[in-house]
Amino acid sequence: MAPSLEDPVAGYGAAAAEESVTANRTWWDREAADYLADHGDFLGPQRFVWGPEGLTEEEAGLLGPARDLVGRQVLEVGCGAAQCAGWVAAHGARVVGVDASGAMLRAAVPPVLEAVEHSGGPTGTGRLGLVQADARRLPFADASFDLAFSSYGAVPFVADPDRLMREVARVLRPGGRWVFAIPHPIRWAFPDDPGEDGLRVSRSYFDTAPYTERDGAGRLQYAEHHRTLGQRVRDLVGAGLEVIDLVEPIWPERNRRIWGGWSPLRGRVVPGTAIFVSRKPGS
């Protein structure tokens, strides 16, 4: 019997750019409610978390001092339910969150906007708007934003991340910062297992075939795309951006949570998240 949507065929193989966008949009629409039920308490609604390790923007300051967010034009790429965008807006920025999934955006509206309204942040400055769009085709004019960021959104789910980087660079103003967090590329060499078996190399780090799930008819249901650290850097540089920093959070003692293949056991010996900090030249 051919597998159903609930029983996809998982593996590694080709996934085209447009095919990936369509499949992932449908997947996130279908899974939004369950995902937020499982992880919503960890993610927000008024909290900015860079990854499963639990590193917060309040701790890391990768966007710059929080006081400097007041009045700035900020873009979140692949915002999901906009928890991070809400935190930035609560600190006085004018934020637009973009995501391909309408279901995720609809889930964001009541709790996140309420959190922004009652944040006690700078009066009259913070704003949050949500737009459904493909991150590779941002519907904004050139040089529209002072700052852009993404926490596990959009970047790993597109087959042509170089195009996404060029789009972000286009909408950033000179001197603007682009910060994004993704699953650390080294994780692709290990099984997606939070236990001891997840510490044994099972694939080549240099094999960049995407992870895919297809239904019984071969239709793509989900795709996640791997790039090496070097390829990620080249995508940024090719878009005309300067790499400022690469942050690899160590799993903290306070976090006992297991999230898929991320766990305290693995997170203390193998990096689970890579956060790229870049800047558009100019002032």
Order of alpha helices (4+ residues) and beta strands (2+ residues): beta-alpha-alpha-beta-alpha-beta-alpha-beta-beta-alpha-beta-beta-beta-alpha-beta-alpha-beta
